[in-house]
Amino acid sequence: MFNKKAPLFRPTAASTLLLLAALFLFNVAAVSARPSADDSEEVTNLLSQIKTKAVELKADADEMVTFTRSKLSWKSHAVKINQIKQHVNDSGQLLAKLHDAKASGSAWQQRAIDEITPLLQDLAASVTSTIEHLNKNESQVHMPPYIECVASNAELANDLLKLISDYVAYSEAKNESEELRKKLEIPAT
């Protein structure tokens, strides 16, 4: 029988250590996320923000792919594609801020912005196409043309997340390398 008075989670030494390790790693990541001298802190922060949106976008786009293999109604599809559309719009707003800050960015940051832009534009066009298809063909959410639209969204969302993640990882590695250089007192080249 289920005991209503028993706690659902009892902290153990192992879980406490795991929590402390996670907090430590989070703090290390936060420190290493500081931009190096030639990088724009604003661009670095915006890239991190757009990465967060890209993670949400990819998750929803992947979930929508599963919808095409289910018996969910077109209304469920409509709710999910509107969530995806909102993620794309939010990402577009962040991209506009990136463009505003582009001139202050380092060469690699400017390149990141230039590479993210067409991919996000392609994704926006694909999502718009999916919405239009759904609006015209509500009863055909399990037919190949619609399934292809949804798959295209997921593929583009995956590509966008991979690209942004690679640039954020590059930034973090670059900053960590710079921190180590300073710690070891190695002269800058």
Secondary structure as the mmCIF struct_conf table of DSSP 4:
data_model
#
loop_
_struct_conf.conf_type_id
_struct_conf.id
_struct_conf.beg_label_comp_id
_struct_conf.beg_label_asym_id
_struct_conf.beg_label_seq_id
_struct_conf.end_label_comp_id
_struct_conf.end_label_asym_id
_struct_conf.end_label_seq_id
TURN_TY1_P TURN_TY1_P1 LYS A 4 LYS A 5
BEND BEND1 ALA A 6 ALA A 6
BEND BEND2 LEU A 8 LEU A 8
HELX_RH_AL_P HELX_RH_AL_P1 ALA A 13 SER A 32
TURN_TY1_P TURN_TY1_P2 ALA A 33 ALA A 33
BEND BEND3 ARG A 34 ARG A 34
TURN_TY1_P TURN_TY1_P3 ALA A 37 ASP A 38
BEND BEND4 ASP A 39 ASP A 39
HELX_RH_AL_P HELX_RH_AL_P2 GLU A 41 PHE A 67
TURN_TY1_P TURN_TY1_P4 THR A 68 ARG A 69
BEND BEND5 SER A 70 SER A 70
HELX_RH_AL_P HELX_RH_AL_P3 TRP A 74 ALA A 101
HELX_RH_3T_P HELX_RH_3T_P1 LYS A 102 SER A 104
BEND BEND6 GLY A 105 GLY A 105
HELX_RH_AL_P HELX_RH_AL_P4 ALA A 107 LYS A 136
HELX_RH_3T_P HELX_RH_3T_P2 GLU A 138 GLN A 140
TURN_TY1_P TURN_TY1_P5 VAL A 141 HIS A 142
BEND BEND7 MET A 143 MET A 143
HELX_RH_AL_P HELX_RH_AL_P5 PRO A 144 LYS A 183
TURN_TY1_P TURN_TY1_P6 LEU A 184 GLU A 185
HELX_LH_PP_P HELX_LH_PP_P1 ILE A 186 ALA A 188
#
